[in-house]
Amino acid sequence: MRLARPVVLLVALVLAPGLPWGGGPVGLSAQDRLLEVEDLFGVAEVGAPAVRPDGAWIAYTVSTTSLHEGASETRIWMSAADGSEHLPMTRSGSSAGSPAWSPDGRWLTFTAARDGGATQVWGLDTRGGEARPLTEVEQGVRSYAWSPDATRLLLEIRDPEEDSSWIFEEGEADAGESEEAPPEPWVVDRLQFKRDGIGYLTGTRRTHLYLLELESGELRQLTTGRWDEGDAVWSPDGTRVAFVSNRTEDPDANQNTDLWVVRADLEEPTSDPLRVTAHRGSERSPAWSPDGRTLAYVATTDVEAIWYATNHLAIAAADGSQAHAAPRLLTRELDRNVRSPRWSDDGGWIWFGLEDGGMDHLARLRPDGSGLERPVRGPQSAFGFDWSGGTFALQSNTLDRPAEIYVAPELADGASTDAAEGYAHPDDLRRVTEHNDAFLASVRESETRTIRFASEDGTPIEGFVTFPPDYDPDAAEPSRLPVLLRIHGGPVSQYRHRWSFDHQLFAAHGYLVVYVNPRGSSGYGQAFSEAIFADWGTKDFQDVMAAVDHVVERGWGDEDRLGVGGWSYGGILTNYVITQTDRFDAAITGASEVLYIANYGHDHYQYWWEAELGLPWEGDNRETWERISPFNRAHLVTTPTLIMGGEDDWNVPIHNSEQLYQVLRRVGTPTQLVVYPGQSHGLREPAYQKDRLLRYLDWYDRWVLGEQDPAGTGGEREPSDRTSGTGPGAGR
């Protein structure tokens, strides 16, 4: 439920000896074939760039997943800025992340946990030699940043594990038949007491800031207290550190983070840093101006709107003189979410990521809020960016290509170029990496187009449709295809201009794949997103149904062959769909929920439930909880529904899926419950990732295409072994 964006788990980079790029499944040469489930493990996920100070090299991550090894792996690569050379910098067999260059260009650093140890900062000397650890912190390092003079590392470190061995009397732990001590009990006293993927939140361990003097090895603690600190960044002169912290009486009861500043020369840690902002709401992602006087940051000021609120770009005086003044928002009129601010080298611009519709642009404006420009815009999702030494690099995704690293030659130091020209399309940029070229050359890709239409009440809706290979949507009388309506998670998220393996796979099997951004989505302004506040399954239901009507009216979709599905909020909205209409022949609801009151005090959303629906025992709040719960109409569902989830999901606990399954099984609706052992909200086990896709295809083929099992077992057949990509529906 409510992910920032849908979970996308990608895959395997198969390295041939002497070749820098990945390919498709081992042993397959480039050929004109349809996409297969196993191809999930042949796509590389390329991370954000980090440019060396001289601008000659770009470091980044490449994440892959191996079905054979049953594990994922992230390695550090670097490419010459001109694209002439590409080198893996970390070894295979262990993961690494957070690449960064020392300001003097001597070190390429990264984080890694090797040989069973905790995560440390490692360094590769560019003059040669093996990587070596630069930190030796027993409990590990959460993040790091180089000082401007390259002599120190700023570290975020969580407090050491608490020793509770005193609880057991000597010999008591060995009582009974087991020779091993039983696990210690979880003792909880926090309001926010659990988190998916982490477990119960116990004790008083906090994350604080430290400085490591590289020459002497001295580790000094800068902050202390009962609060967590993060998002730490150096001032340009290296004398101060800005960071983010929620230092309210009970941080679990609100999202009120502020910006703070601490001196870097402290000999003893402080619990009383300089306060820079003091507003209700969330301030984060601080960035120093080149003169060290101002901090740009991301601010969310509409507290009552919770995650439906728009994130704005703001600035504040770094000396704290404006801490209690109203926040100075630079993008209030823009009404679009921003992220990752950074000042140009000359201080004349503030750069930031800008979400707009299904696109993600790189934008900039003047520090007084004037002159908004979008030097990188158009049909793409441009995310991580960095510049140095005359090289401006970015990571960009498109509908027809997974993310790669690009260079924008005319941007240089963030202050140059005529933004009226800019880069209106990824093809205008210079592509540096080719990690997915060999894979894409080995399969027949499906075309994806943007669609726009009006919902039932006239609200404009935008989305995408992916056609099977060789299908001609512009034909005078196009053939009608079976339709799969796929719904994104969130609800405050969106489908973007990004290549989607799942959608390409469905299209390769003959389906018309429709995926849109209904109300509640994040890229269309706060009113659009907030339209479903405490009213899920109404306007967003109308919007996704209008999408189906649109593709049918265009002559692409077959009204009599419809499937629907999604994961997280995509599964939740699927539940609303099948409890309000019987138009669909099949549904797949993954990691969803149906009876919301059963989640109160059990999932990890205590703050958001209370902010949106209210305390269930106060006033008429319980009526709202029940009104929007699909469980109360689940007995009316006639759509054959496959229900899936992770056994250890505390985001959307599996009991939600069990409740829906019990209702459907009891009333005789064809259904099946699939629970993945040991998995949380996102499936990490490669074999389960493959299994899920196989079950998706089998369920849709059986019920949408009419290939029901002759025994009429209602979905008890095991998924078929799809390896050829030529199954029912392929090529339509």
N, C-alpha and C positions, 0 to 999 in steps of 0.2 A: 504494500500500500504506500502511496505518497512518496515515491522515489523522486529525486531531482530529474531524473530522466529515466527511460526504460532500461532494464538490465540487458546489456548486450555482451555476451561472453564469446570472445574470439580466441583462438587459434594457432596454427602451427606454421612456423617458418622452417621449411626443409632446406638445409644448406648443403649444396653440392660442393665438393672440394674445390677450392680456388674461386668460387663464385660468391658474390656479395649478396645476392638476392634470393628470396624464397620462391617456391614453385607450388604446384598442385600436389596431389597425393603421390607418394614415392612410386617411381616406375612409369608414370604417365607422361607422355610427351604432349606438346601442344596439339590439340585436336578440337574438332567441332563437336562438342558433346554437351549434354544438358547437365545442369548443376545437380550434385548428389549430396546426401546428408553428410558423408565423410569429408566433403569439401570444407565443412566448418573448420576443420583442422588444417586448412591450407591457406588461411587468410591471416595476414599480419596486422596487428594494431600498432600504429606508429604514434608515439607520444609527442609532447610539445618540444620545441627547439630551445637549445641554449647555445648562444653564439660566443665563440672564443673572442677575447678582447681585441685581437688584431683583425677579426672578421673573416679569417681564412677558413675556419672549420666550424661545423655545427654539430653539436652533440644532441642525442635524443634517445628515447627508449623504443624498443621493439618487443611487443608482448606476443607470445605464441602459446598454444596449448597442444599437447601431444596425447592422442587417444591411447597410443601404445604405452607411454610412460604413465598415463593417468595423472598428469600434473600440468600446470601452466608454468611459464617461465618468462621473465623479462630481462633483456640484456641491454647494455648501453652500446650504441653505435655512434660513429661520427662520420660525417660526409664533408668533403671539400665544398665550400660555398659555390664553386663553379660546377659542381656535380661530377668532377673528374675521378674522384676516389671515394670509396665507401668501406669502412673498416669496423668490424665488431671489436669492441674494446673490453668487454668482460666475457668471462668464460661461460661455456654452456654447462648446465647442470646446477646452477644456482642463480637466483634472481637478484637484480639490482634495480635501483630507482633513483630519482631526484638528481640527475646529472647537473653539474655546475662547474664553471671555470673559475680558478682563482683570478683576482683582478690583475695579477702580473702575468697571467697566461701560462704559468709553470705547471699547475696542477689541473687535471680533470678529476673531479671528485664525484662520489655517488654514495648512496646508502645500500647496505647489504648485510644480511645475516648469514654468515658462513660457518661451516663445520659445527652446526648445532648451536652456535652462540647467539647473543642478542644483536639487534641491528646497530651497526656502527657506521661512522663516516670513513670511507676508504678513499685513497688518493692514488692516481696514476701520474707519475712524474713524466711530463712530456719529453724530457731529455732521455727517457728510456727506463727500463726496469719493470718489475712486477708491481701490481697494486699492493698497497699496504694499509693497514688500519691507521687512521689519524686519531681516533678516539678509542678509549677502553673504558666504557661505562657499563657497569655490571648489569643494570636493568635496560640498557639500550638507549638509543637516541631516536626521538620522534621526528625531528627536522633540524636543518642547519642552514647557516648563511655565512658567507665570507665577509670579513671586515674589509672596508675600502683599501686599507694598506696591505692586505694579504697576510697579516701576522696573526690573526685571531679567527676563531670560529664562534659564532653565536649558535647555541644549542638549545633545543627544547627537550627537557628530560622529565620523565615522570618519576615521582618519588619511589624509593625502593619498596619492595614487597614488605608488608607488615608481618612481624613474627608473632604468631598466635600459638606457638607450641606449648606455651605455659598453660593452656587450657587443659591439656591432658596430664593426668598424674603419670609418674614414671611407670611404664609397663602397661598403662591402661590402653594405649593405642594398639597394643598387640593382643588384646583380649579376644577370645573366640578362636575359631579354627584358622582364620587367615593369618598368614605371617606378615602381611603388609598392613600398614596403618590405614584406616578408612579415610576417605576424603574429609577435610574439615568442613563444618557446616557453614553455609552462607549466612552472615549476620547483616541484616539490612536495616538502615535507619534513614535513608534518603527518600525524598518524594519521587524522584526519577530513579527507579531502583533496578531497571534492566535495560538492555540494549541488544537488538538483534546482532548476531555475529560476535558479541562480546560476552553476554550472559548477565548474571546479577552484578549490580554495581555496589560493592561493599567497601567498607573502610573509608579512610580519609586521604587516600593517595591523590596527589594533585600534580599537574604539569607546570614546571617553573623554568625560568630562563637562566642559562649559564654561559660563561665565556671561557673558551679554551685558548690559552697562550701556546701557540704551536711550537715555539722554540724551547720553552721551558717545560711544557706539558702541564702547567698549572691550570687547574679547573676552578673558577670562581663562580659562586651562585649570585645572581643579581636580584631575584625576586623570591619572596616567600609568602606564606599565609595560606588561608583555607580556600583559595581560588585557583582556577586554571588560567594559564596564559598561553597565547598562541598568536599566529600571524606576525611574528616578530621580524622587524626590518631595521637595518642600520641607517643612521643619518649619513648624509654624504661625507661629512668630515670624520665619521667614526667615533664621535664622542657620546652619542645617545642612541637609544634603541626605542622604537615605537612598537607597541603590541596591542592586542585585543584581549579583554577580560570582562567577564560578568562578575562584578564585585558587589552585587546586591546581597541582602540578608540571606535569601534562599535562591540561588541561581537556578534551581530546578523548577521554580514556579514562574519563570518568565524567560524571555529571549533578549533581555536588556544588556547587550554587550556594548562597551565603550572603548575609546582609544586612550591609551596611557603612554607615558614616556618615562624612561629610567636612564640615569647616567651610566655610561659604560665603564667608569673608573671606580665604581663602588668596591670597597674592600669587604663590606659585609652586606648581605642581602637585605632588601627593604620590603616591607609590606605596605608602604605608603608612597607609591610612585606619583608622578605628576599627572593629573587628570586633564585630558584634552577635550573630551566631549562628555556631556552629562544629559543626554536626551533619553526619553522613553523610546524604545525600539532597539534596532540592531545596527551597530557600526562595526565595520570589518574591512579587511584588505587595505591597510594604510600604505601610502606611497609618499615618500619625501620629495619636496621640490628641490631642485639643484642647489638653491641657496640655504636650505635647511630651515626655512621659516614657516613653511606651510605643509600640511598633510592633506593629500587627496584620499578619499575613501569611499566605500559603498555604504549607503544608509537606507534602512527601511524604517519609515517613520509612522506608518499607519498600523499601530500595534493591534488594533481590534480586527484588522483584516487578515491577520496571521500570514500564512504562506500565499494567500491570494494578493498580497500587497506588492506594488512595484518597487524594485530596488533602484535607488537613484545614485548619481555621482554627486559627491559633496566635498567641500574643503573646510579646513579649520586651521587656526593659528597653532603652530606646534608648541608655543610657549604656554598654552593653556589659558590665555587671556580671553578666549571666546567660549570657554567650556560650557557656560550656562546660558549662552545666547541661543536663539533659535537656529537650527541647522541650516547652513547655507547650501541649498540644493541647486546644482547647476543644470539638472535635466528634468526638473519638475514638469515642464510642458511637453517633454518628449514622450512620457508615459510608456516607456519600454525598459526592460530590465538591463542593467549594466553589470560589468564584472571587471576585475583585474586592472585597475587604473595604473598608469605609469606616465611620468612627466617626460617630455622631450628633453634632450640634452641641454638645449638653450633655455628651458623653462617656459617657452612660449606656448606650448600645447600640453594638454592632458589627454593621453591615449586611453582607450578602454574597449572592452568587448561589448557589443551591442546586439541584443536579441530582438529580432523584428520579423514577425510572422514565422515562417519555418526556416528563416535564414539567420545566420550569425555573422555580423560584420565587425570590422575593426574601424572604430570611429575616433575622432578627436575634437576637442573644442578648446577655446581660450580659457584661461583661469578665471575670467570674469563671466563665463557662461555663454559667450558669444561665438559665432563662427563655426557652428557644428558642421563637420565634414565627415565623409565616409570614404577614406582612401581605398579600403578593401571592402567591396560590397557585392551585390548581385547574388545569383543562385548558388550559394555555397554556405558551408558552416566553417568559418575561420575561427579557430580557438586560440591555443597557445601562441604567443608571439614574443620575439626578443630581437634586439639589435645591438650591434657593437662594431667598431672598426669599419663603418660604411656598409655593413651587411644587415639587412632587415629580413628576418626569417619568420615564417609562420607555419602552423599546421592547418591544413584545409581539407574538408570533406566535401564530396559532391554526390549526387544521386547515382552516378555511374562509376564511382571510384572510391574505395576506402581511403582513409586519411593518408596523406604523404606530406613531406616537408617541401615548402616552396620559398622562393626569395622574391622580394619586391624591390627591384634594383633602384628605383627612384626615391625610395623612402629613406634609406641610409640611416640618419641619426634621429628619425622621428620628426624632424622639422622641415625636411625638404619635400619636393614634388608639388605639382599643381594638382590638388585634389579634384579639380573639375575633370581632369583626365582620369587619374586613379586607376583602379583595377576593378572593373565592373563584372569580370568573369574570371574564374580560375585559369582559363586558358591564356589570360593576359599576364599571369604570373610566370616565373621561370621555375619549373619543377626540378628539385634537386634529387629526390629519392625515387626509387622504383621497386619498393618492397613487394608490391602486389601485381606488378606487370605480368610476370610469368604465369601466375595463377589466372588472372583475368584472360590472358591469351589462350588458356586451355579450355575455357568454357564459353558457351553461348550466353551472353548477358541478355537480360530482359530490359526493355525500355520502361522508364518511369517518367510520368508527367505530373505537373501540378494541375489540380482542378479547383474550381471555385464555383460556388452555388449558394442559393439562399435556403435557410432552414425554414421550418413551418411558419415561424412568426416574422420571416423576412430578414433575419440576422445573417450577414455574409459569413460564410464558412469556407475555409481553405484546407486543402489536403493533397494527397497524392494517390496515383493509381499506377500499379505495375502490371504490364501486359506480358503474356507468355512470349517466348522468343518467336520471331517471324510473324507475329500477329500484326495486322494492319488496322489500327484504330481509325484511320482516315478513309477506309474503303467506303464506297457508296452504300453498301449494305454489309457492315461487318457482322461476322458470326457472333452469336451470343454465348458468353462464357459463364461457367459456374463462378460465383462470387464469394470471396472471403473478406469479410469486414474484420479488420484487426484494429484493436483499440489500445492506446498507449497507457502507461502507468501514470502515477502522479497523485491526485488529478492535475496538480500544477506542474506540468511538464509539456512536452510537445514533440511531434514528429518534425524532424529537421531535414535539411538538404544533406542527407547522409546515405551512403550505400548500406542497404540492409540485407544481411544474409538470409534471414527468415523469409522476407518478402520475395527475394530472388528465387529461393527454393520453391516456395508455393507457386510462383509464376512458371517455373520450369516444369512443374507437374500439371500445368494446364489451367491454373486458376487465374482469374482476374482479382488482384489483391488491392483492396481499397483501404486506405488508412488516412484519417483526417484529424484535424485539431478542433474538437468541439469546445463549447464554452466550458471554462475551467482551465483550459490550456493557457500557457504562460506568455506567448509571444505577441499578444494582440491588445495589450493594455489592461489596466486593473479592472475596469468595469466588466470586460469580457471574462476575465478569470474569476472575478468575485460573483459572477452571475449564479453560480451553483452553491454559494455559501449556505450551509445547513439545508441544502435542497438538492442533494445528489439524485441523479436518475430522472430528471425532468427535462430541463433544457438541453443537457448533454445527450440524453436519449433522443430527443427530437433531432439534434444535429447529426448524429451518426446514422439515424434512419433516413434523413434527407440525403445523406451520401449514397446510400443504397439506391434510393429513388433516382438520384442523378445519373448513376452509371447505367441503370436500366433504361432511362429516358434517352441516353446517348446511343443506345443500341448495342452497348458493349456487354451488359450484364444480363444473365438469365434469371428472371424473377422466380422461377421454379427450382433453382439450385443455389441456395444461399447458406453460407456458414458464417459464424461469428466467434470471436475469441480474443483473449488477451491475458496478460499477467499483471498481478498487483492491482492497481486501480483499473487496469484494462480488464481484469477478471471481475472486479466489482461492477463495472458498467455493463459487462456481459450479463451478470446476474440481473441487473435492471432490465436489460433487453428481453431476456427470456421470460421474465415475470410480467412483461407488459405486451408481448406480441408472440404469435406462433408462426411468424413468417419464415423463420429459419429452420433449416433441415438438420443442423448440427451446431453445437456450441462447445467451446473448450474454455473453462474458467480456471485460471491458474493463480495460486497464492491469493485467493480472494476472501471476502467476508460477507456474511449475510445477516447476522443478528448482532448488532453493534453493542448492545448492552452487555453481551457476554464477553466483549473485549475490554471493558472498563476494568482497570486494575490487573489486566493480564498481558496486554501488548505493551509496546514502549511509547505509546502516544498519549500519555496522561495529560500533558499540557494542551495538546491540540484538540483532543476530544472536548475538554472542558471549555476551551476558548470558542469552539464552533457550536457545540450542542448544549453546553452548560452542564452543571452538576446534575446527574440524573434524578436526584431526590428532591430538587428544588423546583417549586412552582409547576409550570406546565412542561418543563424540560423533558420529562420522560415521554411525553406524547411525541416530541420531535424525534427522539431516539427511535421510537417504534415506527413512526410514520415513514422514515426513510430506510428502514431495514427491509431488504428484499425477502428475508425469511418469512415475513408475514404474507407473502404471495407465492412462496416457493411451491406450495401444494398445487398451484395452477399450471406449473410448467409441464409442457408436453414435448419440448425440444430435446432430443437425445443429447445428453450433456456429459462430457468427459471432465472430471474434476481432479486437479493436481495440486501438489504443494510439497514443501519441505518439512520433514519431521521436526526439526529444531527451529522453525521460523518463529521468531518473537516479534517480527514486524507485523505480519498478518498470521497469527498462530493457526496451526493446522486444524484446530477444532472447528474453525469456521467452515472449512471444506467438509469436515466430517458431518457437520450439521446439515449442510445442503445435500450431501450424499444420502443421509438417512431419510430426509424428506422424499427425495426423488425415488429412492429404492422402495420406500413404503407405499408410494402412490402408483408405482408401476411404470414410471418413466425410464426409458433406457438410459443407463448411467454406468459409470465406472469411476472408482476412486484410486488414484495413483499417488502414493506417498514415498518420497525419496529419503532413504535413511540418512540421518546425520547431516542433512542439508538445511541451511537457513534460508533467507528470502531469495537469494540468488543461488542457482545450482553451480557449485564449483567443480564437482566431479565430472571429468570429461565423458565417462561412460553414461552418466545421467543426462548430460547435455544431448548426446546422440539419441538416447532412448526417448527423450522428450520430443525431439523432432520426428522420430519414426512414429510415435504415437499420434502426434498432430496429423501427419499425413494419412495414417490408417483410419483415424476417426472421421476426418473430412471425406476421404474417398468412400468410406462405407456408407455414410449417411447423406452426404451432399450428392455424390455420384451414384448412389443407390446400390453400392456393393455390400449390402448387409450380409452378415454370416447366416448361412442357411439354417443353422440350428436355432437362431433367434435368441441367443444368449444375452443380448443386450450389451454387448461390448466386452465379453470375457476372452475374446481371441487375443493371442499375443501379437505384437506388432511384427509385420513382415520384415524380412531382411532386404531393405532397399539398397542396392549397390549400383544398379545400372542406370538409374535416372530415366528409365523408359517405362515406368509403371503407368497405371490408368491415369489418363488426363495429361500425360506428358506430351508437349508439342502442340496442345490446343491453343 
